[in-house]
Amino acid sequence: MSLIYTVIAGKIDDDGENIKFVDDADSIESAEAMIMDKKLYTYAFCRVEVTGFEAA
């Protein structure tokens, strides 16, 4: 069993979060690298969620 890390980034509108980017990573290190490589830190919000697990 392995965890799935979902990277979510976007901006905040009057209606709430406006998600512009969503992608999965196999590890927290891969998720952090994705944020850096794609410059997702420039969005108003950027987070990594552990969305569940994947059976091996």
N, C-alpha and C positions, 0 to 999 in steps of 0.2 A: 504494500500500500504506500502511495506517495501523495503528498499534499499538492494542491493546485493553487498557484498564486496568480491572482488577477490584478493587472495594472489598469487603473481607471484615472483618466484625466479630463479636465474640461474647464468650463467657466461657470460663473454664477449669473443667472438671469433673474428677472422679477418673479418668474415661476419656479425658481429653484435651480438645481444643478442642470447644466446643459452639457452632457457628456460628449466629448469629441474623440476620445480614444479609449478602446478596450482591447486588451490582449492577455493571453495566459502565458505563464512562465513555469518552468519545471522546478525552480528553486528561488529562494529569496535573493540570492546573488544574481541570478539571471534577470529577475524583475528589476533589481537596482541598476543593472547594466542597461536594460531596456530604457529605463527612465533617463539615464545619462546619454545614451547613444541617440535617442530620439528627442532629446531636450524637452521632455515632458514636464520638467520642473518649471518651465516658463508659463504653464497654465495656472489659472487662479487656484485650482486644486489638483492634486495628484496623490493617489494613495494606492497601497497594495493591500488587497483583501485575500485572506485564505478562504477560498470558496468551497472547499470540500476536499475530497480525496478521490484518487483514481486507483482502482484495483490493479495490482501488479500483473 
